[in-house]
Amino acid sequence: MNYWLMKSEPDEFSIDDLKTRKTEPWSGVRNYQARNHMRAMRKGDEVLFYHSSCEVPGVVGIATVGTEAHPDPTQFDPKSDYFDAKSSHAEPRWSLVDVKFKRKLKRTITLTELKDRSELKDFALVQRGNRLSVLPVTKAQWDFILSLEQ
């Protein structure tokens, strides 16, 4: 099993939206490194759901990866904000995974808290300049972050 963090702006798609929908295709990722992380995901991997670009950014829930990576259909739709004219069905550039709701955390574990913990000094999320929307999380980081929920 692998562990990941996926960011979403809550005014676009929140943990409550995922709870309501139960499963959601994680479409629209247009960064090659984030895409490659999704391509490395396996069904059953666990995900920290993170609210970004909001008043209190932080980890708000847990999801699971519901599918292996497959082509993101938005890249082929000229009406989509995520359309990519250089992508083809034969060689799609962009992938997505389906993400399944598992649970909301009892409280938001804020970015400030995460940055203040020496145990997470190597965690990609707290590194200066890291803006990826999909990040790997080690088992030790995963366990430590969830220990902060109490």
Secondary structure as UniProt FT lines:
FT   STRAND          3..8
FT   TURN            10..12
FT   HELIX           15..21
FT   STRAND          23..25
FT   HELIX           32..40
FT   TURN            43..44
FT   STRAND          46..51
FT   STRAND          58..65
FT   STRAND          70..71
FT   HELIX           73..76
FT   TURN            78..79
FT   TURN            81..82
FT   TURN            85..86
FT   STRAND          95..96
FT   STRAND          98..110
FT   HELIX           111..115
FT   HELIX           118..120
FT   TURN            121..122
FT   HELIX           124..126
FT   TURN            128..129
FT   STRAND          134..137
FT   HELIX           139..147
FT   TURN            148..149
//
